[in-house]
Amino acid sequence: MQELPFFFGPGYPWRVTLSVVLITHNEVVNLPGTLESVKHLVRDGNGEIIVVDSGSTDRTLEIARSFGAKVFLESWKGFAAQKNSAMDKASCDWVLQLDADEPLEPELAAEIETALESNPSLQGFWIPRKNFFLGRWIRHGGFYPDPKLRLIRRGAGRFEEYGAHPTIKVNGPAGRFEHALVHNAYPTLRGYIDHMNSYSSSGAEVAVAKGHRSFSLINIIVRPLLTFTYNYFIRLGFLDGREGLLLHLYHAVYVSWKYAKAWELSRRHGKDAAGDVPINVRP
């Protein structure tokens, strides 16, 4: 008797299915392109789109529902917890976790479709990411291929908190795709600086947990300078033109902010512990 393939078309009970999960907050600009890039992967009952939103006030929810997404409203719990909450709602065989500003290249969508049809023995896949800054793809300075573990078997892994950049851990072997996510992260300088201000606050908490609590000129001045030198010159960031210069310059500033905020955070907590400031009061 001929063995039947694992993957079947619509109407068959044993086809491999895919849950695409996202967390959102006011993503009216980015969300349409990202959902458009994945909609054929979940068509004809082959999957689902799950959106966990933390209080959008624009048309984000309307856009999500127009693509047939299952929408859940939840208060913000932190990056890792929010992403895990979205993945917990997945009901399909595989889970593709995306940010709202990460559409798939068409070739990547085709790679994913082919991989799932073959029912691989792997537990996940690493996906390269093309990061765009002020409209330019940043190819150097450590910003590419920027692999992210985003496609996993349901239940095979979870995100772990690491400041503003949680990472997913998977139990078992993982493969790699050739084509990329397109990360339309920073179309404006204002947006980039706002993000770095927020990320440096999250990074400060991680730095404090690692013992960086004192006011250190090495961390606040020397480390940012070394970061710029390494990424801009040694890792060839200068090849990305004016955009590369600005990106690496302001990334170095972010490093300084992170350690300065770590010192500020430790000092504030020290005052709380000493009773100088009531513990339940925060600026």
C-alpha positions as CSV (number, residue, x, y, z in Angstrom):
1,M,0.0,0.0,0.0
2,Q,1.4,3.4,-1.0
3,E,2.2,5.6,2.0
4,L,0.2,8.8,2.0
5,P,2.0,12.2,2.3
6,F,1.7,14.0,5.7
7,F,0.4,17.2,4.1
8,F,-3.0,17.3,2.4
9,G,-4.9,20.0,0.7
10,P,-8.1,21.7,2.0
11,G,-10.7,19.2,3.3
12,Y,-8.2,16.6,4.5
13,P,-7.9,16.1,8.3
14,W,-4.2,15.6,8.6
15,R,-2.7,18.7,6.8
16,V,0.0,20.7,8.6
17,T,-1.4,24.0,9.8
18,L,0.2,27.3,10.7
19,S,-0.7,29.9,13.4
20,V,0.7,33.4,12.6
21,V,0.8,35.4,15.9
22,L,1.4,39.1,16.5
23,I,1.3,41.6,19.4
24,T,0.2,45.1,18.4
25,H,-0.3,48.6,19.7
26,N,-1.2,51.3,17.2
27,E,0.2,49.6,14.1
28,V,-2.0,51.0,11.5
29,V,1.0,51.8,9.2
30,N,2.8,48.5,9.4
31,L,0.1,45.9,10.0
32,P,-1.5,45.8,6.5
33,G,1.7,44.9,4.7
34,T,2.7,42.2,7.3
35,L,-0.7,40.5,7.2
36,E,-0.8,40.7,3.4
37,S,2.5,38.9,3.3
38,V,1.2,35.9,5.3
39,K,-2.4,35.6,4.3
40,H,-1.9,32.9,1.6
41,L,-0.1,30.7,4.2
42,V,-3.3,30.5,6.3
43,R,-5.8,30.5,3.5
44,D,-8.4,27.7,2.8
45,G,-8.3,26.5,6.4
46,N,-4.6,25.9,6.5
47,G,-4.1,28.2,9.5
48,E,-5.0,31.2,11.5
49,I,-3.9,34.7,12.4
50,I,-3.9,35.7,16.0
51,V,-3.4,39.3,17.2
52,V,-3.0,40.3,20.9
53,D,-3.5,44.0,21.2
54,S,-2.6,46.2,24.2
55,G,-5.0,49.1,23.7
56,S,-4.6,50.5,20.2
57,T,-6.5,53.8,19.6
58,D,-6.1,53.8,15.8
59,R,-7.5,51.4,13.1
60,T,-5.2,48.5,14.1
61,L,-8.1,46.2,15.3
62,E,-10.2,47.0,12.2
63,I,-7.3,46.1,9.9
64,A,-6.6,42.9,11.8
65,R,-10.2,41.7,11.6
66,S,-10.3,42.6,7.9
67,F,-7.7,39.8,7.4
68,G,-9.7,37.4,9.4
69,A,-7.6,37.6,12.5
70,K,-8.7,36.4,15.9
71,V,-8.2,39.5,18.0
72,F,-7.6,39.5,21.8
73,L,-7.4,42.6,24.0
74,E,-5.0,42.4,26.9
75,S,-3.1,44.9,29.0
76,W,0.6,45.2,28.5
77,K,2.6,42.6,30.5
78,G,6.1,43.0,29.1
79,F,7.5,41.9,25.7
80,A,8.1,38.2,26.5
81,A,4.9,37.7,28.5
82,Q,2.8,39.4,25.8
83,K,4.4,37.3,23.0
84,N,4.0,34.1,25.0
85,S,0.3,35.0,25.6
86,A,-0.2,35.3,21.9
87,M,1.6,32.0,21.2
88,D,-0.5,30.3,23.9
89,K,-3.6,31.1,21.9
90,A,-2.3,29.2,18.8
91,S,-4.1,26.0,17.8
92,C,-2.2,24.9,14.8
93,D,0.8,22.6,14.3
94,W,3.4,25.4,13.8
95,V,3.6,28.9,15.1
96,L,5.1,31.9,13.3
97,Q,5.7,34.8,15.6
98,L,6.0,38.2,13.9
99,D,6.2,41.8,14.9
100,A,3.8,44.1,13.2
101,D,6.6,45.7,11.2
102,E,8.0,42.4,9.8
103,P,6.5,41.4,6.5
104,L,7.8,38.3,4.8
105,E,9.7,38.4,1.6
106,P,7.6,36.5,-1.0
107,E,10.5,34.0,-1.3
108,L,10.4,33.4,2.4
109,A,6.7,32.7,2.4
110,A,7.3,30.1,-0.3
111,E,10.2,28.6,1.8
112,I,7.9,28.3,4.8
113,E,5.1,26.7,2.8
114,T,7.5,24.1,1.3
115,A,9.1,23.4,4.7
116,L,5.8,22.7,6.4
117,E,4.5,20.5,3.5
118,S,7.5,18.3,4.1
119,N,6.7,17.9,7.8
120,P,10.4,18.3,9.0
121,S,11.6,16.6,12.1
122,L,13.0,20.0,13.3
123,Q,11.5,21.9,16.2
124,G,12.0,25.4,14.7
125,F,13.6,27.6,12.0
126,W,15.9,30.6,12.2
127,I,14.9,33.4,9.8
128,P,17.3,36.1,8.7
129,R,16.0,39.7,9.0
130,K,16.7,42.7,6.8
131,N,16.7,45.8,9.0
132,F,15.8,49.1,7.3
133,F,16.9,52.5,8.8
134,L,15.6,55.7,7.2
135,G,14.5,53.7,4.2
136,R,17.9,52.0,3.7
137,W,18.6,48.3,4.1
138,I,21.5,48.2,6.6
139,R,23.7,45.3,5.3
140,H,26.8,45.8,7.6
141,G,27.8,46.6,11.1
142,G,26.3,43.5,12.5
143,F,22.7,44.3,11.4
144,Y,22.5,41.5,8.8
145,P,21.7,38.6,8.6
146,D,20.4,39.2,12.2
147,P,18.8,35.7,12.4
148,K,15.7,35.3,14.5
149,L,14.1,32.0,15.8
150,R,10.4,32.7,14.9
151,L,8.9,29.6,13.4
152,I,8.5,26.7,15.9
153,R,6.3,23.7,16.5
154,R,3.5,24.6,18.8
155,G,4.6,24.0,22.4
156,A,8.3,23.5,21.5
157,G,9.5,26.8,23.0
158,R,8.7,30.1,24.7
159,F,10.1,33.6,24.8
160,E,12.4,34.5,27.7
161,E,12.6,38.1,29.0
162,Y,15.7,40.0,28.0
163,G,14.8,43.7,28.3
164,A,13.2,45.0,25.1
165,H,14.5,42.1,23.1
166,P,13.1,38.8,24.4
167,T,14.5,35.7,22.8
168,I,12.7,32.5,22.1
169,K,14.2,29.2,23.3
170,V,13.2,25.9,21.6
171,N,13.6,22.4,22.8
172,G,15.3,20.6,20.0
173,P,17.1,21.1,16.7
174,A,16.3,24.1,14.4
175,G,16.9,24.7,10.7
176,R,17.5,27.9,8.8
177,F,15.8,29.7,6.0
178,E,17.6,31.6,3.2
179,H,15.1,34.4,2.6
180,A,14.3,37.1,5.1
181,L,11.8,39.1,7.2
182,V,11.8,42.7,6.1
183,H,12.1,44.8,9.3
184,N,10.7,48.3,8.6
185,A,11.7,49.4,12.1
186,Y,12.9,53.0,11.8
187,P,11.6,55.1,9.0
188,T,12.4,58.4,10.9
189,L,15.0,59.6,13.3
190,R,12.4,60.6,15.8
191,G,11.0,57.1,15.8
192,Y,14.4,55.6,16.3
193,I,15.4,57.9,19.1
194,D,12.1,57.3,20.9
195,H,12.6,53.5,20.6
196,M,16.2,53.7,21.9
197,N,15.0,55.8,24.8
198,S,12.5,53.1,25.7
199,Y,14.9,50.2,25.0
200,S,17.6,51.7,27.1
201,S,15.3,51.8,30.0
202,S,14.5,48.1,29.6
203,G,18.2,47.4,29.0
204,A,19.1,49.2,32.2
205,E,17.0,46.7,34.2
206,V,19.0,43.8,32.6
207,A,22.3,45.6,33.3
208,V,21.3,46.1,37.0
209,A,20.4,42.4,37.2
210,K,23.9,41.6,35.9
211,G,25.5,43.8,38.6
212,H,26.1,47.1,36.7
213,R,25.0,49.5,39.4
214,S,27.8,52.0,39.9
215,F,28.5,55.2,38.0
216,S,31.1,53.9,35.6
217,L,32.9,56.1,33.1
218,I,34.0,52.9,31.3
219,N,30.3,51.9,30.7
220,I,29.0,55.4,30.1
221,I,31.8,56.8,27.8
222,V,34.4,54.1,26.9
223,R,32.0,51.3,26.1
224,P,29.8,53.4,23.7
225,L,33.0,54.6,21.9
226,L,34.3,51.1,21.5
227,T,30.8,50.0,20.3
228,F,30.8,52.6,17.6
229,T,34.4,51.9,16.5
230,Y,33.7,48.1,16.3
231,N,30.5,48.3,14.4
232,Y,31.3,51.3,12.2
233,F,34.9,50.4,11.2
234,I,35.7,46.8,12.0
235,R,32.3,45.5,11.0
236,L,32.2,47.8,8.0
237,G,29.2,49.9,9.0
238,F,30.6,52.8,7.0
239,L,29.6,51.0,3.8
240,D,26.0,51.8,4.6
241,G,26.5,55.5,3.9
242,R,25.0,58.4,5.8
243,E,22.3,56.2,7.2
244,G,24.9,53.8,8.6
245,L,26.8,56.7,10.2
246,L,23.7,58.0,12.0
247,L,22.6,54.5,13.0
248,H,25.9,53.5,14.6
249,L,26.4,56.9,16.2
250,Y,23.0,56.9,17.9
251,H,23.3,53.2,18.8
252,A,26.4,54.1,20.7
253,V,24.4,56.8,22.5
254,Y,21.9,54.2,23.4
255,V,24.6,52.2,25.1
256,S,25.6,55.2,27.2
257,W,21.9,55.8,28.1
258,K,21.5,52.2,29.2
259,Y,24.3,52.2,31.7
260,A,23.5,55.8,32.9
261,K,19.9,54.6,33.6
262,A,21.2,51.5,35.3
263,W,23.1,53.7,37.8
264,E,20.0,55.9,38.2
265,L,17.8,52.9,38.8
266,S,20.2,51.4,41.4
267,R,20.5,54.7,43.2
268,R,16.7,55.1,43.3
269,H,16.3,51.6,44.6
270,G,19.0,52.2,47.2
271,K,17.0,55.2,48.5
272,D,13.8,53.1,48.6
273,A,15.6,50.5,50.6
274,A,17.0,53.1,53.0
275,G,13.6,54.6,53.6
276,D,14.5,58.0,52.0
277,V,11.7,57.5,49.5
278,P,8.5,55.5,50.1
279,I,8.9,52.2,48.3
280,N,5.5,52.5,46.6
281,V,6.3,55.9,45.1
282,R,7.9,56.2,41.6
283,P,8.5,59.2,39.4
